[in-house]
């Protein structure tokens, strides 16, 4: 190990061990830290069984439902090519990233995940990389949490317009809807934690059942497009982007984000039975199965899209409503099919709140957040990170207020998670690649990639850079205040906040997580 890592990497001696507790003297360093932090307000119970954590990841992504509710963004750039071929590209890239993270989750399955691994594998200054990564990951997940109520609000608004054409939506209506969709899962997470296993079973079954109902309905009842339309069509003339490659790459973002948040499972690690095995398996099952469902659904939608002009110019602003209505010729049937999409997205929101509240708690536990003592508190009887959950819910409600002032700014905010999450994936993967190239492998867990590890890691990095290149691009040209994509500048603001926190107090306040990187293979 080089001198810089020796100097900065934390050791068992960096953790305060109670000499009066003999059970801790030979304990694993992370177990010692958990026990010490537990004295602030309790620790989690491991109650999530293997089937439930698989369904947790499976339902959290809700990929075909999310892409159904948002594929209008690809109608200007690349559709149908961006949706069909883009689903394949996104599936391969996301699976490679998930495999890379799953290997790290198996050797160190902890709630902090990316920020812990970044500190553990950093070639220099682990304290800086842990704190910086923590800010990026926490903000990525908080904005991702705010995006889900926005999707649901758009669906409800679209259905109201569909059923009551005289309705004139106001931006504050959407904000109130978002508040409602935040409040319910927050309350559920407060008092119904132990019902998670049952909820995940119901969510997993409905996620798959509703998929087949939707596919069969479209295939049987809709007029079919030609194979040439589906597989040989790349639209780029509507958005102002004359380069087909750029148009395709912008359009692919629609099918990238729904299969991105596979790390949500990792943030539940402290409550999963057999986490070293079950968490990696759940991540891989979630991303591969959702990738297949998303690709199949996008192909079906493109074959059954009907009158493209009516779909793209629908007054509901939600093209999937028009697709279902053209296929069924029935408002009740359309309402039911769209309701099924909304229900799964709503169930996934319960999972998202559970995951991000644990992530915020973990970062606060390591003194990464302001007022960390408050937000690292675990309620002794409810066994949940109470204050962190309320923090996430409050921030989501505050972010929803932006929609009243500017829908453009709010749309930029909810596109931020893709950038932030991909940065949070890039940092630990490149750090472990450096270690592998130096032949300094950590002690792997039950799930390991073996000789395929380095090629998969390198491919993941290339794919991440590809996505990060085009996510900040504006959807349309010329660029105006309305068409500007503000996600890039917002990401820059978060980076400035993270760096500012480091300079002002973070470098002294933040507690570096235990460096599993020190446990190298012999």
C-alpha positions in Angstrom: 0.0 0.0 0.0 1.4 3.4 -0.9 2.3 6.0 1.8 -0.6 8.4 0.9 -3.2 5.7 1.5 -1.5 4.6 4.7 -1.5 8.2 5.9 -5.2 8.9 5.2 -6.9 5.6 5.5 -8.7 5.0 8.8 -8.0 2.0 10.9 -9.6 0.3 13.8 -7.7 2.7 16.1 -9.6 5.6 14.6 -12.9 4.2 16.1 -13.6 4.7 19.7 -14.1 1.3 21.3 -15.6 1.0 24.7 -13.0 -0.9 26.7 -15.6 -2.0 29.1 -17.4 -4.0 26.4 -15.2 -7.1 25.7 -17.5 -8.2 22.9 -16.2 -5.4 20.7 -12.5 -6.0 21.2 -12.2 -8.5 18.4 -15.2 -7.3 16.4 -15.2 -6.3 12.8 -14.4 -2.5 12.5 -17.7 -1.7 10.8 -19.6 -3.6 13.5 -17.9 -1.5 16.1 -18.9 1.6 14.4 -22.4 0.5 14.0 -22.6 -0.3 17.7 -21.1 3.0 18.7 -23.5 4.9 16.4 -26.3 2.8 17.7 -26.0 4.4 21.1 -27.2 7.7 19.6 -30.6 6.3 18.9 -30.6 2.6 18.0 -29.8 0.4 15.0 -31.8 -1.3 12.4 -33.4 -4.7 12.5 -32.6 -7.2 9.8 -36.1 -8.2 8.8 -36.2 -8.0 5.0 -36.2 -11.5 3.5 -34.6 -12.5 0.2 -37.8 -12.5 -1.8 -38.8 -9.1 -0.5 -35.5 -7.4 -1.4 -35.6 -8.8 -4.9 -39.1 -7.3 -5.3 -37.9 -4.1 -3.7 -35.4 -3.5 -6.5 -37.7 -4.9 -9.1 -40.5 -2.5 -8.2 -38.3 0.5 -7.2 -37.1 0.9 -10.8 -40.6 0.5 -12.4 -38.9 0.9 -15.7 -41.7 0.2 -18.2 -44.1 2.4 -16.3 -41.6 5.3 -16.0 -40.8 5.2 -19.7 -44.5 5.0 -20.5 -45.1 8.1 -18.5 -42.2 10.0 -20.0 -41.5 8.8 -23.6 -42.9 12.1 -25.0 -39.4 13.5 -24.4 -38.0 11.2 -27.1 -40.7 12.1 -29.6 -38.6 15.1 -30.7 -35.2 13.3 -30.7 -34.7 9.9 -32.2 -38.0 8.2 -31.6 -38.6 5.3 -32.4 -34.9 4.5 -32.7 -34.1 6.1 -29.4 -36.8 4.1 -27.6 -36.2 0.7 -29.2 -32.4 0.6 -29.9 -31.8 3.0 -27.0 -33.5 0.5 -24.7 -30.9 -2.1 -25.8 -28.0 0.3 -25.3 -29.3 1.5 -21.9 -29.9 -2.1 -20.8 -26.3 -3.2 -21.6 -24.8 -0.2 -20.0 -26.9 -0.2 -16.9 -26.3 -4.0 -16.4 -22.5 -3.4 -16.6 -22.7 -0.6 -14.0 -25.0 -2.8 -11.8 -22.5 -5.7 -12.0 -19.6 -3.3 -11.0 -21.5 -2.0 -8.0 -22.8 -5.4 -7.1 -19.2 -6.7 -6.7 -18.5 -3.8 -4.3 -21.8 -4.4 -2.5 -20.9 -8.0 -1.9 -17.6 -7.1 -0.3 -19.0 -4.2 1.7 -22.8 -4.1 1.8 -23.5 -0.8 3.6 -26.1 1.9 3.5 -23.6 4.6 2.5 -22.6 2.6 -0.6 -21.0 5.0 -3.1 -19.6 7.5 -0.6 -18.2 4.7 1.6 -16.6 2.9 -1.3 -15.2 6.1 -2.7 -13.4 6.8 0.6 -12.3 3.2 0.9 -10.8 2.9 -2.6 -9.6 6.5 -3.1 -5.9 6.6 -4.2 -5.5 9.7 -2.1 -7.4 11.8 0.5 -10.2 9.4 1.3 -11.9 12.0 3.6 -12.4 14.4 0.7 -13.7 11.8 -1.7 -16.1 10.3 0.9 -17.6 13.7 1.8 -17.8 14.9 -1.9 -19.4 11.6 -3.0 -21.8 11.8 -0.1 -23.1 15.2 -1.1 -23.5 14.0 -4.8 -25.3 10.8 -3.9 -27.6 12.3 -1.3 -28.7 15.1 -3.6 -29.1 12.7 -6.5 -31.5 10.6 -4.5 -33.4 13.5 -3.0 -34.0 15.0 -6.5 -34.9 11.5 -7.8 -37.5 11.3 -5.0 -38.9 14.6 -6.0 -39.1 13.4 -9.6 -41.5 10.5 -8.8 -44.3 12.7 -7.4 -43.9 14.9 -10.5 -44.5 11.9 -12.8 -47.6 11.0 -10.8 -48.8 14.5 -10.8 -48.5 14.6 -14.6 -50.4 11.4 -15.0 -53.3 12.6 -12.8 -53.4 16.0 -14.6 -53.4 14.2 -18.0 -56.3 11.9 -16.9 -58.3 14.9 -15.7 -57.8 16.7 -19.0 -58.7 13.4 -20.8 -61.9 13.0 -18.9 -62.8 16.7 -18.5 -61.5 18.6 -21.6 -62.6 22.0 -20.2 -60.3 21.7 -17.2 -57.5 24.3 -17.3 -54.5 23.0 -15.2 -52.6 25.5 -13.1 -49.0 24.9 -11.9 -50.1 25.2 -8.3 -52.5 22.2 -8.9 -49.5 20.1 -9.8 -47.6 21.2 -6.6 -50.5 20.3 -4.4 -50.7 16.9 -6.1 -47.0 16.3 -5.6 -47.4 17.2 -1.9 -50.1 14.5 -1.6 -47.9 11.9 -3.3 -45.1 12.8 -0.8 -47.2 12.7 2.3 -48.7 9.2 2.0 -45.4 7.3 1.6 -43.8 9.3 4.4 -46.6 8.4 6.7 -46.5 4.8 5.6 -42.7 4.6 6.2 -43.2 6.0 9.7 -45.6 3.3 11.0 -45.8 0.4 8.5 -42.1 -0.5 8.2 -42.7 -4.2 9.0 -45.3 -4.4 6.2 -42.5 -3.9 3.6 -42.2 -7.6 2.9 -45.9 -7.8 2.0 -45.9 -4.6 0.0 -42.9 -5.7 -2.1 -44.7 -9.0 -2.9 -47.8 -7.1 -4.0 -45.8 -4.6 -5.9 -43.7 -7.2 -7.7 -46.8 -9.2 -8.8 -48.6 -6.1 -10.0 -45.5 -4.8 -11.8 -45.4 -8.0 -13.9 -49.2 -8.6 -14.2 -50.0 -5.0 -15.4 -47.2 -5.3 -18.0 -48.8 -8.3 -19.6 -52.2 -6.7 -19.5 -50.9 -3.6 -21.2 -48.9 -5.5 -23.8 -51.8 -7.8 -24.7 -54.3 -5.0 -24.9 -52.1 -3.0 -27.3 -51.1 -6.0 -29.5 -54.7 -7.3 -29.8 -56.7 -4.1 -30.1 -54.4 -1.4 -31.8 -53.6 -0.8 -35.4 -50.1 -1.9 -36.1 -47.3 0.1 -37.6 -44.9 -1.4 -40.1 -41.6 -3.0 -39.0 -39.8 -0.3 -41.0 -41.4 2.4 -38.9 -40.3 0.7 -35.7 -36.8 -0.4 -36.6 -35.7 1.9 -39.4 -36.9 5.3 -38.2 -34.7 8.0 -36.6 -36.4 11.3 -36.1 -34.2 14.4 -35.8 -35.8 17.1 -37.9 -38.3 18.2 -35.2 -36.0 19.4 -32.5 -33.5 21.4 -34.5 -30.7 18.9 -34.0 -29.6 18.0 -37.5 -27.1 15.4 -36.5 -28.9 12.0 -36.1 -26.3 10.8 -33.6 -26.9 13.7 -31.3 -30.7 13.4 -31.6 -30.5 9.7 -30.8 -28.2 10.3 -27.8 -30.5 12.9 -26.4 -33.6 10.8 -26.9 -32.0 7.8 -25.2 -32.1 9.6 -21.8 -35.8 8.7 -21.6 -35.0 5.0 -21.4 -31.8 5.5 -19.4 -33.1 6.9 -16.1 -35.8 4.3 -15.4 -33.2 1.5 -15.2 -30.6 3.6 -13.3 -31.5 3.6 -9.6 -30.4 0.1 -8.9 -28.3 1.3 -6.0 -31.5 1.9 -4.1 -31.3 -1.7 -2.9 -27.9 -1.1 -1.4 -29.1 1.6 0.8 -31.4 -0.9 2.6 -28.4 -3.2 3.3 -28.5 -2.9 7.1 -32.0 -4.4 7.1 -31.5 -7.2 4.6 -30.9 -10.8 5.8 -27.8 -12.2 4.1 -26.9 -8.8 2.6 -23.6 -9.8 1.1 -25.4 -12.3 -1.2 -28.9 -11.0 -1.5 -28.2 -7.3 -2.2 -26.0 -8.0 -5.3 -28.5 -10.6 -6.6 -31.4 -8.2 -6.1 -29.6 -5.4 -8.0 -28.8 -7.7 -11.0 -32.2 -9.2 -11.1 -33.8 -5.8 -10.9 -31.9 -4.2 -13.7 -32.0 -7.2 -16.1 -35.7 -7.9 -15.6 -36.7 -4.2 -15.9 -34.5 -3.8 -19.0 -36.3 -6.7 -20.7 -39.7 -5.3 -19.7 -38.9 -1.8 -20.8 -37.5 -2.9 -24.2 -40.6 -5.1 -24.8 -43.0 -2.3 -23.8 -41.3 0.2 -26.0 -41.4 -2.1 -29.0 -45.1 -2.8 -28.4 -45.8 1.0 -28.1 -44.0 1.8 -31.3 -45.9 -1.0 -33.2 -49.2 0.2 -31.7 -48.7 4.0 -31.6 -51.5 4.7 -34.0 -51.8 8.2 -35.4 -48.4 9.8 -34.6 -49.7 13.4 -35.0 -52.5 12.8 -32.5 -50.1 11.2 -30.0 -47.5 13.9 -30.2 -50.1 16.7 -30.0 -52.4 15.3 -27.4 -54.0 17.9 -25.2 -53.3 15.7 -22.1 -49.5 16.2 -22.6 -49.2 12.5 -21.9 -48.9 10.5 -25.2 -49.4 7.1 -23.5 -53.0 8.2 -22.8 -53.6 8.8 -26.5 -51.9 5.5 -27.4 -54.2 3.5 -25.1 -57.3 5.4 -26.2 -56.6 4.9 -29.9 -56.1 1.2 -29.2 -59.2 0.6 -27.0 -61.6 3.3 -28.2 -62.8 3.4 -24.6 -62.3 6.0 -22.0 -62.9 3.6 -19.0 -60.3 1.1 -20.5 -57.8 3.9 -21.0 -58.3 5.2 -17.5 -57.7 1.7 -16.1 -54.6 1.1 -18.1 -53.1 4.5 -17.1 -54.1 3.9 -13.5 -52.1 0.7 -13.5 -49.0 2.6 -14.5 -49.6 5.2 -11.8 -50.2 2.5 -9.1 -46.8 0.9 -9.7 -45.0 4.2 -9.8 -46.8 5.1 -6.5 -45.7 1.8 -4.9 -42.1 2.4 -6.1 -42.3 5.8 -4.3 -42.6 3.9 -0.9 -39.4 2.1 -1.7 -37.6 5.3 -2.8 -38.5 7.1 0.4 -37.3 4.1 2.5 -34.0 3.9 0.6 -33.1 7.6 0.5 -34.0 8.2 4.2 -31.5 5.5 5.1 -28.9 7.1 2.8 -29.3 10.5 4.4 -29.2 8.8 7.9 -25.9 7.1 7.0 -24.3 10.3 5.7 -25.4 12.1 8.8 -24.1 9.3 11.0 -20.6 10.0 9.5 -21.1 13.7 10.2 -21.4 14.5 6.5 -24.6 16.6 6.8 -25.1 19.8 8.8 -26.9 19.0 12.1 -25.7 15.5 11.7 -26.6 14.5 15.3 -30.2 15.3 14.6 -30.4 13.4 11.3 -28.5 10.4 12.5 -31.2 9.6 15.1 -33.0 6.3 14.8 -36.3 6.1 16.7 -35.8 3.4 19.4 -39.3 1.7 18.9 -40.1 2.5 15.3 -36.6 1.5 14.2 -36.5 4.0 11.4 -34.3 7.1 10.7 -37.1 9.4 11.7 -35.5 12.8 11.3 -33.9 11.8 8.0 -37.2 10.6 6.6 -38.9 13.9 7.6 -35.9 15.8 6.1 -36.3 14.1 2.7 -40.1 14.6 2.7 -39.7 18.3 3.6 -37.1 18.9 1.0 -39.3 17.2 -1.7 -42.2 19.5 -0.7 -40.0 22.6 -0.9 -38.7 21.6 -4.3 -42.3 21.1 -5.5 -42.8 24.8 -4.9 -40.4 25.6 -7.7 -43.0 24.2 -10.1 -45.3 27.2 -9.2 -42.8 29.7 -10.2 -41.2 28.0 -13.2 -42.0 24.6 -14.7 -38.8 24.9 -16.8 -36.7 25.1 -13.7 -38.6 22.3 -12.0 -38.2 20.0 -15.1 -34.4 20.7 -15.0 -34.4 19.8 -11.3 -36.0 16.4 -11.9 -33.6 15.7 -14.7 -30.7 16.2 -12.4 -30.8 12.7 -10.8 -29.4 11.1 -14.0 -26.3 13.3 -14.0 -25.7 13.0 -10.2 -26.3 9.3 -10.0 -24.0 8.6 -12.9 -21.3 10.7 -11.3 -21.8 8.8 -8.1 -21.3 5.5 -10.0 -18.3 6.7 -11.9 -16.1 7.7 -8.9 -16.0 4.3 -7.0 -15.8 2.3 -10.2 -12.8 4.2 -11.5 -11.1 4.0 -8.0 -11.5 0.2 -7.9 -10.3 0.0 -11.5 -7.1 1.8 -10.4 -6.6 -0.8 -7.6 -7.2 -3.7 -10.0 -4.7 -2.2 -12.5 -2.2 -2.0 -9.6 -3.0 -5.6 -8.8 -4.2 -4.6 -5.3 -7.5 -6.4 -5.2 -9.6 -6.1 -2.0 -11.0 -9.3 -0.4 -14.1 -9.9 -2.5 -17.4 -11.1 -1.1 -19.5 -14.0 -2.3 -20.3 -12.2 -5.6 -17.3 -11.4 -7.7 -16.7 -10.8 -11.4 -13.4 -12.6 -11.6 -11.5 -12.1 -14.8 -14.4 -10.3 -16.3 -14.3 -7.7 -13.6 -11.9 -5.2 -15.2 -13.4 -5.3 -18.7 -16.9 -4.8 -17.3 -15.7 -2.0 -15.1 -14.0 -0.2 -18.0 -17.0 -0.6 -20.2 -19.1 0.9 -17.4 -16.9 3.9 -17.3 -17.1 4.5 -21.0 -20.9 4.1 -21.0 -21.2 6.6 -18.0 -19.1 9.2 -19.8 -21.3 8.7 -22.9 -24.5 9.4 -21.0 -23.0 12.3 -19.0 -22.0 13.9 -22.3 -25.6 14.2 -23.6 -27.7 14.5 -20.5 -27.0 18.3 -20.2 -27.9 19.0 -23.9 -31.0 21.0 -24.5 -33.9 19.0 -26.1 -34.6 21.6 -28.7 -32.7 24.3 -30.8 -32.4 27.2 -30.8 -31.8 27.5 -27.1 -34.0 29.9 -25.2 -34.8 30.5 -21.6 -37.6 27.9 -22.0 -35.7 25.3 -23.9 -32.5 25.6 -21.9 -31.5 22.5 -20.0 -30.5 23.7 -16.5 -29.6 20.3 -15.2 -25.9 20.9 -15.9 -25.7 24.3 -14.1 -27.6 22.8 -11.2 -25.2 19.9 -10.9 -22.4 22.5 -10.9 -24.1 24.2 -8.0 -24.2 21.0 -6.0 -20.5 20.4 -6.7 -19.8 24.0 -5.5 -21.8 23.3 -2.3 -19.8 20.1 -1.7 -16.5 21.8 -2.2 -17.5 24.7 -0.1 -18.6 22.4 2.8 -15.2 20.7 2.6 -13.3 23.9 2.8 -15.4 25.4 5.6 -15.8 22.5 8.0 -16.2 19.2 6.3 -12.6 18.3 6.3 -12.6 18.4 10.1 -16.2 17.3 10.7 -16.6 14.3 8.4 -15.7 10.9 9.8 -14.1 8.7 7.1 -15.9 5.3 6.9 -13.8 2.2 7.6 -11.5 1.5 4.7 -12.2 -2.0 3.4 -9.5 -1.3 0.9 -7.0 -2.1 3.5 -8.2 -5.7 3.5 -6.3 -6.8 0.4 -6.1 -10.3 -1.0 -3.0 -12.1 -0.1 
